[in-house]
Amino acid sequence: MGDFVYSPFRSVIFLAIVTGAFFQAIFVILKWIRDKSEQKLSRFAVVSRFAVGILVVYLINIFV
């Protein structure tokens, strides 16, 4: 929604809200993985899958 607002102030507010929600979702997912997984969070497989997921979200954001 921040991209479609003509006011720079409103655009910054909406983009800040979206960014905050994005990082909160990352935090919750990492906490859930840590609690549910018997593996350590630092294992390469877990970290690489998480990084690929973030990359996919970023690429979708660029193309949409």
SEDRENNU-896317 format. One record per atom (N, C-alpha, C): residue number from 1; atom name; z, y, x; residue in three letters; chain. Coordinates in steps of 0.001 Angstrom, whole numbers. Each point is the difference from the previous one (the first is absolute). Layout:
% residues N
<pos = NUM | site = CA | w = Z | v = Y | u = X | code = Ala | unit = A>
...
//
This chain:
% residues 64
<pos = 1 | site = N | w = 0 | v = -1185 | u = 817 | code = Met | unit = A>
<pos = 1 | site = CA | w = 0 | v = 1185 | u = -817 | code = Met | unit = A>
<pos = 1 | site = C | w = 0 | v = 1254 | u = 864 | code = Met | unit = A>
<pos = 2 | site = N | w = 575 | v = -102 | u = 1206 | code = Gly | unit = A>
<pos = 2 | site = CA | w = 70 | v = 1158 | u = 875 | code = Gly | unit = A>
<pos = 2 | site = C | w = -1357 | v = 493 | u = 454 | code = Gly | unit = A>
<pos = 3 | site = N | w = -995 | v = -881 | u = 35 | code = Asp | unit = A>
<pos = 3 | site = CA | w = -1332 | v = 413 | u = 429 | code = Asp | unit = A>
<pos = 3 | site = C | w = -738 | v = 788 | u = -1072 | code = Asp | unit = A>
<pos = 4 | site = N | w = 396 | v = -120 | u = -1250 | code = Phe | unit = A>
<pos = 4 | site = CA | w = -717 | v = 629 | u = -1090 | code = Phe | unit = A>
<pos = 4 | site = C | w = 643 | v = 1305 | u = -469 | code = Phe | unit = A>
<pos = 5 | site = N | w = 1047 | v = 417 | u = 669 | code = Val | unit = A>
<pos = 5 | site = CA | w = 695 | v = 1232 | u = -379 | code = Val | unit = A>
<pos = 5 | site = C | w = -563 | v = 1141 | u = 833 | code = Val | unit = A>
<pos = 6 | site = N | w = -262 | v = 1127 | u = -620 | code = Tyr | unit = A>
<pos = 6 | site = CA | w = -613 | v = 1119 | u = 706 | code = Tyr | unit = A>
<pos = 6 | site = C | w = 1029 | v = 879 | u = 701 | code = Tyr | unit = A>
<pos = 7 | site = N | w = 1244 | v = -125 | u = -346 | code = Ser | unit = A>
<pos = 7 | site = CA | w = 1050 | v = 768 | u = 651 | code = Ser | unit = A>
<pos = 7 | site = C | w = 481 | v = -745 | u = 1246 | code = Ser | unit = A>
<pos = 8 | site = N | w = -28 | v = 647 | u = 1172 | code = Pro | unit = A>
<pos = 8 | site = CA | w = 463 | v = -671 | u = 1216 | code = Pro | unit = A>
<pos = 8 | site = C | w = 1468 | v = -430 | u = -92 | code = Pro | unit = A>
<pos = 9 | site = N | w = 827 | v = 804 | u = -642 | code = Phe | unit = A>
<pos = 9 | site = CA | w = 1414 | v = -332 | u = -129 | code = Phe | unit = A>
<pos = 9 | site = C | w = 190 | v = -1267 | u = -837 | code = Phe | unit = A>
<pos = 10 | site = N | w = -667 | v = -72 | u = -1133 | code = Arg | unit = A>
<pos = 10 | site = CA | w = 107 | v = -1192 | u = -852 | code = Arg | unit = A>
<pos = 10 | site = C | w = -571 | v = -1231 | u = 697 | code = Arg | unit = A>
<pos = 11 | site = N | w = -1068 | v = 197 | u = 737 | code = Ser | unit = A>
<pos = 11 | site = CA | w = -598 | v = -1111 | u = 729 | code = Ser | unit = A>
<pos = 11 | site = C | w = 984 | v = -575 | u = 1013 | code = Ser | unit = A>
<pos = 12 | site = N | w = 689 | v = 852 | u = 731 | code = Val | unit = A>
<pos = 12 | site = CA | w = 986 | v = -453 | u = 986 | code = Val | unit = A>
<pos = 12 | site = C | w = 1156 | v = -710 | u = -691 | code = Val | unit = A>
<pos = 13 | site = N | w = 445 | v = 513 | u = -1126 | code = Ile | unit = A>
<pos = 13 | site = CA | w = 1105 | v = -629 | u = -729 | code = Ile | unit = A>
<pos = 13 | site = C | w = -381 | v = -1401 | u = -457 | code = Ile | unit = A>
<pos = 14 | site = N | w = -1172 | v = -148 | u = -609 | code = Phe | unit = A>
<pos = 14 | site = CA | w = -423 | v = -1315 | u = -482 | code = Phe | unit = A>
<pos = 14 | site = C | w = -223 | v = -980 | u = 1144 | code = Phe | unit = A>
<pos = 15 | site = N | w = -616 | v = 445 | u = 1079 | code = Leu | unit = A>
<pos = 15 | site = CA | w = -220 | v = -884 | u = 1137 | code = Leu | unit = A>
<pos = 15 | site = C | w = 1316 | v = -389 | u = 668 | code = Leu | unit = A>
<pos = 16 | site = N | w = 983 | v = 903 | u = 15 | code = Ala | unit = A>
<pos = 16 | site = CA | w = 1318 | v = -334 | u = 556 | code = Ala | unit = A>
<pos = 16 | site = C | w = 706 | v = -1052 | u = -855 | code = Ala | unit = A>
<pos = 17 | site = N | w = -141 | v = 106 | u = -1303 | code = Ile | unit = A>
<pos = 17 | site = CA | w = 602 | v = -995 | u = -891 | code = Ile | unit = A>
<pos = 17 | site = C | w = -628 | v = -1369 | u = 230 | code = Ile | unit = A>
<pos = 18 | site = N | w = -1319 | v = -41 | u = 118 | code = Val | unit = A>
<pos = 18 | site = CA | w = -697 | v = -1263 | u = 230 | code = Val | unit = A>
<pos = 18 | site = C | w = 387 | v = -592 | u = 1354 | code = Val | unit = A>
<pos = 19 | site = N | w = 95 | v = 829 | u = 1021 | code = Thr | unit = A>
<pos = 19 | site = CA | w = 382 | v = -480 | u = 1324 | code = Thr | unit = A>
<pos = 19 | site = C | w = 1414 | v = -558 | u = -17 | code = Thr | unit = A>
<pos = 20 | site = N | w = 901 | v = 679 | u = -661 | code = Gly | unit = A>
<pos = 20 | site = CA | w = 1373 | v = -498 | u = -114 | code = Gly | unit = A>
<pos = 20 | site = C | w = 70 | v = -1330 | u = -724 | code = Gly | unit = A>
<pos = 21 | site = N | w = -768 | v = -139 | u = -1061 | code = Ala | unit = A>
<pos = 21 | site = CA | w = -23 | v = -1263 | u = -740 | code = Ala | unit = A>
<pos = 21 | site = C | w = -590 | v = -1117 | u = 850 | code = Ala | unit = A>
<pos = 22 | site = N | w = -1000 | v = 310 | u = 790 | code = Phe | unit = A>
<pos = 22 | site = CA | w = -627 | v = -986 | u = 873 | code = Phe | unit = A>
<pos = 22 | site = C | w = 1001 | v = -513 | u = 1039 | code = Phe | unit = A>
<pos = 23 | site = N | w = 704 | v = 906 | u = 658 | code = Phe | unit = A>
<pos = 23 | site = CA | w = 964 | v = -424 | u = 1011 | code = Phe | unit = A>
<pos = 23 | site = C | w = 1208 | v = -704 | u = -618 | code = Phe | unit = A>
<pos = 24 | site = N | w = 382 | v = 372 | u = -1190 | code = Gln | unit = A>
<pos = 24 | site = CA | w = 1083 | v = -702 | u = -674 | code = Gln | unit = A>
<pos = 24 | site = C | w = -427 | v = -1425 | u = -337 | code = Gln | unit = A>
<pos = 25 | site = N | w = -1240 | v = -171 | u = -437 | code = Ala | unit = A>
<pos = 25 | site = CA | w = -496 | v = -1350 | u = -284 | code = Ala | unit = A>
<pos = 25 | site = C | w = -35 | v = -848 | u = 1266 | code = Ala | unit = A>
<pos = 26 | site = N | w = -407 | v = 589 | u = 1123 | code = Ile | unit = A>
<pos = 26 | site = CA | w = 5 | v = -725 | u = 1269 | code = Ile | unit = A>
<pos = 26 | site = C | w = 1417 | v = -436 | u = 356 | code = Ile | unit = A>
<pos = 27 | site = N | w = 956 | v = 887 | u = -161 | code = Phe | unit = A>
<pos = 27 | site = CA | w = 1390 | v = -313 | u = 311 | code = Phe | unit = A>
<pos = 27 | site = C | w = 516 | v = -1145 | u = -873 | code = Phe | unit = A>
<pos = 28 | site = N | w = -294 | v = 39 | u = -1278 | code = Val | unit = A>
<pos = 28 | site = CA | w = 463 | v = -1045 | u = -914 | code = Val | unit = A>
<pos = 28 | site = C | w = -650 | v = -1340 | u = 329 | code = Val | unit = A>
<pos = 29 | site = N | w = -1281 | v = 21 | u = 310 | code = Ile | unit = A>
<pos = 29 | site = CA | w = -695 | v = -1247 | u = 350 | code = Ile | unit = A>
<pos = 29 | site = C | w = 573 | v = -595 | u = 1278 | code = Ile | unit = A>
<pos = 30 | site = N | w = 237 | v = 837 | u = 1016 | code = Leu | unit = A>
<pos = 30 | site = CA | w = 584 | v = -501 | u = 1246 | code = Leu | unit = A>
<pos = 30 | site = C | w = 1395 | v = -573 | u = -216 | code = Leu | unit = A>
<pos = 31 | site = N | w = 777 | v = 658 | u = -828 | code = Lys | unit = A>
<pos = 31 | site = CA | w = 1344 | v = -501 | u = -311 | code = Lys | unit = A>
<pos = 31 | site = C | w = -86 | v = -1336 | u = -736 | code = Lys | unit = A>
<pos = 32 | site = N | w = -934 | v = -113 | u = -941 | code = Trp | unit = A>
<pos = 32 | site = CA | w = -172 | v = -1243 | u = -743 | code = Trp | unit = A>
<pos = 32 | site = C | w = -439 | v = -1133 | u = 921 | code = Trp | unit = A>
<pos = 33 | site = N | w = -931 | v = 286 | u = 899 | code = Ile | unit = A>
<pos = 33 | site = CA | w = -454 | v = -1021 | u = 949 | code = Ile | unit = A>
<pos = 33 | site = C | w = 1154 | v = -451 | u = 870 | code = Ile | unit = A>
<pos = 34 | site = N | w = 808 | v = 933 | u = 467 | code = Arg | unit = A>
<pos = 34 | site = CA | w = 1123 | v = -336 | u = 865 | code = Arg | unit = A>
<pos = 34 | site = C | w = 1025 | v = -854 | u = -742 | code = Arg | unit = A>
<pos = 35 | site = N | w = 265 | v = 308 | u = -1252 | code = Asp | unit = A>
<pos = 35 | site = CA | w = 1004 | v = -740 | u = -766 | code = Asp | unit = A>
<pos = 35 | site = C | w = -491 | v = -1385 | u = -421 | code = Asp | unit = A>
<pos = 36 | site = N | w = -1257 | v = -116 | u = -398 | code = Lys | unit = A>
<pos = 36 | site = CA | w = -525 | v = -1252 | u = -531 | code = Lys | unit = A>
<pos = 36 | site = C | w = -515 | v = -966 | u = 1070 | code = Lys | unit = A>
<pos = 37 | site = N | w = -393 | v = 537 | u = 1131 | code = Ser | unit = A>
<pos = 37 | site = CA | w = -639 | v = -826 | u = 1010 | code = Ser | unit = A>
<pos = 37 | site = C | w = 1026 | v = -617 | u = 937 | code = Ser | unit = A>
<pos = 38 | site = N | w = -217 | v = -1239 | u = 338 | code = Glu | unit = A>
<pos = 38 | site = CA | w = 837 | v = -641 | u = 989 | code = Glu | unit = A>
<pos = 38 | site = C | w = -459 | v = 365 | u = 1407 | code = Glu | unit = A>
<pos = 39 | site = N | w = -1192 | v = 517 | u = 95 | code = Gln | unit = A>
<pos = 39 | site = CA | w = -535 | v = 405 | u = 1292 | code = Gln | unit = A>
<pos = 39 | site = C | w = 525 | v = 1386 | u = 354 | code = Gln | unit = A>
<pos = 40 | site = N | w = -62 | v = 299 | u = 1249 | code = Lys | unit = A>
<pos = 40 | site = CA | w = 344 | v = 1347 | u = 443 | code = Lys | unit = A>
<pos = 40 | site = C | w = -1131 | v = 945 | u = -374 | code = Lys | unit = A>
<pos = 41 | site = N | w = 358 | v = 1243 | u = -270 | code = Leu | unit = A>
<pos = 41 | site = CA | w = -1002 | v = 994 | u = -371 | code = Leu | unit = A>
<pos = 41 | site = C | w = -899 | v = 329 | u = 1184 | code = Leu | unit = A>
<pos = 42 | site = N | w = 460 | v = -239 | u = 1197 | code = Ser | unit = A>
<pos = 42 | site = CA | w = -775 | v = 357 | u = 1180 | code = Ser | unit = A>
<pos = 42 | site = C | w = -1032 | v = -1063 | u = 380 | code = Ser | unit = A>
<pos = 43 | site = N | w = -95 | v = -1066 | u = -759 | code = Arg | unit = A>
<pos = 43 | site = CA | w = -1017 | v = -1009 | u = 300 | code = Arg | unit = A>
<pos = 43 | site = C | w = -1376 | v = 617 | u = -150 | code = Arg | unit = A>
<pos = 44 | site = N | w = -900 | v = -426 | u = 852 | code = Phe | unit = A>
<pos = 44 | site = CA | w = -1338 | v = 578 | u = 34 | code = Phe | unit = A>
<pos = 44 | site = C | w = -735 | v = -172 | u = -1325 | code = Phe | unit = A>
<pos = 45 | site = N | w = 135 | v = -1149 | u = -633 | code = Ala | unit = A>
<pos = 45 | site = CA | w = -722 | v = -257 | u = -1256 | code = Ala | unit = A>
<pos = 45 | site = C | w = 438 | v = 971 | u = -1093 | code = Ala | unit = A>
<pos = 46 | site = N | w = 1280 | v = 239 | u = -110 | code = Val | unit = A>
<pos = 46 | site = CA | w = 506 | v = 893 | u = -1044 | code = Val | unit = A>
<pos = 46 | site = C | w = -437 | v = 1434 | u = 267 | code = Val | unit = A>
<pos = 47 | site = N | w = 153 | v = 441 | u = 1222 | code = Val | unit = A>
<pos = 47 | site = CA | w = -344 | v = 1380 | u = 342 | code = Val | unit = A>
<pos = 47 | site = C | w = -1506 | v = 227 | u = -112 | code = Val | unit = A>
<pos = 48 | site = N | w = -807 | v = -963 | u = 419 | code = Ser | unit = A>
<pos = 48 | site = CA | w = -1454 | v = 177 | u = -73 | code = Ser | unit = A>
<pos = 48 | site = C | w = -487 | v = 38 | u = -1449 | code = Ser | unit = A>
<pos = 49 | site = N | w = 558 | v = -830 | u = -849 | code = Arg | unit = A>
<pos = 49 | site = CA | w = -387 | v = 37 | u = -1425 | code = Arg | unit = A>
<pos = 49 | site = C | w = 374 | v = 1330 | u = -643 | code = Arg | unit = A>
<pos = 50 | site = N | w = 1168 | v = 495 | u = 344 | code = Phe | unit = A>
<pos = 50 | site = CA | w = 443 | v = 1287 | u = -530 | code = Phe | unit = A>
<pos = 50 | site = C | w = -929 | v = 1117 | u = 489 | code = Phe | unit = A>
<pos = 51 | site = N | w = -360 | v = -25 | u = 1288 | code = Ala | unit = A>
<pos = 51 | site = CA | w = -880 | v = 1024 | u = 560 | code = Ala | unit = A>
<pos = 51 | site = C | w = -1386 | v = -61 | u = -644 | code = Ala | unit = A>
<pos = 52 | site = N | w = -509 | v = -1184 | u = -246 | code = Val | unit = A>
<pos = 52 | site = CA | w = -1302 | v = -141 | u = -662 | code = Val | unit = A>
<pos = 52 | site = C | w = 72 | v = 542 | u = -1421 | code = Val | unit = A>
<pos = 53 | site = N | w = 1087 | v = -253 | u = -680 | code = Gly | unit = A>
<pos = 53 | site = CA | w = 166 | v = 534 | u = -1358 | code = Gly | unit = A>
<pos = 53 | site = C | w = 14 | v = 1518 | u = -19 | code = Gly | unit = A>
<pos = 54 | site = N | w = 700 | v = 613 | u = 952 | code = Ile | unit = A>
<pos = 54 | site = CA | w = 28 | v = 1459 | u = 88 | code = Ile | unit = A>
<pos = 54 | site = C | w = -1399 | v = 531 | u = 323 | code = Ile | unit = A>
<pos = 55 | site = N | w = -710 | v = -684 | u = 881 | code = Leu | unit = A>
<pos = 55 | site = CA | w = -1359 | v = 412 | u = 345 | code = Leu | unit = A>
<pos = 55 | site = C | w = -925 | v = -70 | u = -1215 | code = Leu | unit = A>
<pos = 56 | site = N | w = 135 | v = -1037 | u = -799 | code = Val | unit = A>
<pos = 56 | site = CA | w = -830 | v = -131 | u = -1205 | code = Val | unit = A>
<pos = 56 | site = C | w = 290 | v = 1133 | u = -969 | code = Val | unit = A>
<pos = 57 | site = N | w = 1256 | v = 325 | u = -199 | code = Val | unit = A>
<pos = 57 | site = CA | w = 361 | v = 1110 | u = -888 | code = Val | unit = A>
<pos = 57 | site = C | w = -593 | v = 1310 | u = 524 | code = Val | unit = A>
<pos = 58 | site = N | w = 80 | v = 215 | u = 1309 | code = Tyr | unit = A>
<pos = 58 | site = CA | w = -540 | v = 1213 | u = 601 | code = Tyr | unit = A>
<pos = 58 | site = C | w = -1515 | v = 85 | u = -180 | code = Tyr | unit = A>
<pos = 59 | site = N | w = -695 | v = -1106 | u = 238 | code = Leu | unit = A>
<pos = 59 | site = CA | w = -1461 | v = -2 | u = -146 | code = Leu | unit = A>
<pos = 59 | site = C | w = -412 | v = 209 | u = -1444 | code = Leu | unit = A>
<pos = 60 | site = N | w = 723 | v = -571 | u = -933 | code = Ile | unit = A>
<pos = 60 | site = CA | w = -299 | v = 214 | u = -1419 | code = Ile | unit = A>
<pos = 60 | site = C | w = 174 | v = 1476 | u = -346 | code = Ile | unit = A>
<pos = 61 | site = N | w = 1047 | v = 621 | u = 551 | code = Asn | unit = A>
<pos = 61 | site = CA | w = 252 | v = 1415 | u = -248 | code = Asn | unit = A>
<pos = 61 | site = C | w = -1138 | v = 859 | u = 540 | code = Asn | unit = A>
<pos = 62 | site = N | w = -584 | v = -370 | u = 1125 | code = Ile | unit = A>
<pos = 62 | site = CA | w = -1092 | v = 778 | u = 576 | code = Ile | unit = A>
<pos = 62 | site = C | w = -1253 | v = -99 | u = -874 | code = Ile | unit = A>
<pos = 63 | site = N | w = -309 | v = -1205 | u = -483 | code = Phe | unit = A>
<pos = 63 | site = CA | w = -1242 | v = -203 | u = -731 | code = Phe | unit = A>
<pos = 63 | site = C | w = 70 | v = 375 | u = -1473 | code = Phe | unit = A>
<pos = 64 | site = N | w = 1173 | v = 137 | u = -534 | code = Val | unit = A>
<pos = 64 | site = CA | w = 117 | v = 293 | u = -1440 | code = Val | unit = A>
<pos = 64 | site = C | w = 184 | v = 1467 | u = -230 | code = Val | unit = A>
//
